[in-house]
């Protein structure tokens, strides 16, 4: 069995468990509301963690005494992480704004 097949099998198992936990035998409107609320809460928490990660790396990057002692590969990795996570944060921020805008229109 390939890694992709193993992943798909595991995903199907978890998808079934997720469906049973959140939707099976429940009022669909309540299930959608609660699940959506949980997802938005988790996304907001992740957005906060990403922000703290970016801020921490940026603080280390600005500390020249610390940063200049790092090898080139680590310096590059730090810079790359800051840029990459800023992009992720921006996209996640747009997703959250879109969700909240949709909820306000309802």
C-alpha positions as CSV (number, residue, x, y, z in Angstrom):
1,X,0.0,0.0,0.0
2,X,1.4,3.4,-1.0
3,X,1.7,6.4,1.4
4,X,-1.2,8.1,-0.5
5,X,-3.4,5.0,-0.1
6,X,-2.6,4.8,3.6
7,X,-3.4,8.5,4.0
8,X,-6.7,8.1,2.1
9,X,-7.7,5.1,4.2
10,X,-6.8,6.9,7.4
11,X,-8.7,10.0,6.2
12,X,-11.8,8.1,5.4
13,X,-11.7,6.5,8.9
14,X,-11.4,9.9,10.6
15,X,-14.0,11.5,8.3
16,X,-16.5,8.8,9.3
17,X,-15.7,9.4,13.0
18,X,-16.0,13.1,12.6
19,X,-19.4,12.7,10.9
20,X,-20.7,10.5,13.6
21,X,-19.4,12.8,16.3
22,X,-20.7,16.1,14.8
23,X,-23.7,15.2,12.6
24,X,-25.1,11.7,13.0
25,X,-28.5,11.8,14.8
26,X,-28.3,15.5,15.5
27,X,-30.4,18.4,14.3
28,X,-28.6,19.6,11.2
29,X,-29.0,23.3,11.9
30,X,-27.6,23.0,15.4
31,X,-24.8,20.7,14.2
32,X,-23.8,23.1,11.5
33,X,-23.8,26.1,13.9
34,X,-21.8,24.3,16.6
35,X,-19.3,22.8,14.2
36,X,-18.9,26.2,12.4
37,X,-18.4,28.0,15.7
38,X,-15.8,25.4,16.8
39,X,-13.9,25.8,13.5
40,X,-13.9,29.6,13.7
41,X,-12.7,29.4,17.3
42,X,-9.9,27.1,16.3
43,X,-8.9,29.2,13.3
44,X,-8.7,32.3,15.6
45,X,-6.6,30.5,18.1
46,X,-4.2,29.3,15.3
47,X,-4.1,32.9,13.9
48,X,-3.0,34.1,17.4
49,X,-0.3,31.4,17.7
50,X,1.0,32.3,14.2
51,X,1.1,36.0,15.2
52,X,3.1,35.2,18.4
53,X,5.5,32.9,16.4
54,X,6.1,35.7,13.8
55,X,6.6,38.3,16.6
56,X,9.0,36.0,18.4
57,X,11.1,35.3,15.3
58,X,11.1,39.0,14.4
59,X,12.3,39.9,17.9
60,X,15.2,37.4,17.5
61,X,15.9,38.7,14.0
62,X,16.2,42.3,15.2
63,X,18.6,41.3,17.9
64,X,21.8,41.7,15.9
65,X,24.0,40.2,18.7
66,X,21.9,37.0,18.5
67,X,21.1,36.9,14.8
68,X,24.7,37.5,13.6
69,X,26.0,34.6,15.6
70,X,23.7,32.1,13.7
71,X,25.0,30.2,10.8
72,X,23.7,31.2,7.3
73,X,21.3,28.3,7.0
74,X,19.6,29.2,10.3
75,X,19.5,32.9,9.4
76,X,17.9,32.0,6.0
77,X,15.4,29.6,7.7
78,X,14.4,32.3,10.2
79,X,13.9,34.9,7.4
80,X,12.0,32.3,5.3
81,X,9.7,31.4,8.2
82,X,8.9,35.0,8.9
83,X,7.9,35.6,5.3
84,X,6.1,32.3,4.9
85,X,4.1,32.6,8.1
86,X,3.2,36.2,7.3
87,X,1.6,35.0,4.1
88,X,-0.2,32.2,5.9
89,X,-1.4,34.8,8.5
90,X,-2.7,37.1,5.8
91,X,-4.6,34.3,4.1
92,X,-6.0,33.1,7.4
93,X,-7.0,36.6,8.3
94,X,-8.8,37.0,5.0
95,X,-10.6,33.7,5.6
96,X,-11.8,34.7,9.0
97,X,-12.9,38.1,7.8
98,X,-14.9,36.4,5.0
99,X,-16.5,34.0,7.5
100,X,-17.4,36.8,9.9
101,X,-18.8,39.0,7.1
102,X,-21.0,36.1,6.0
103,X,-22.3,35.6,9.5
104,X,-23.1,39.3,9.8
105,X,-25.1,39.3,6.6
106,X,-27.3,36.4,7.9
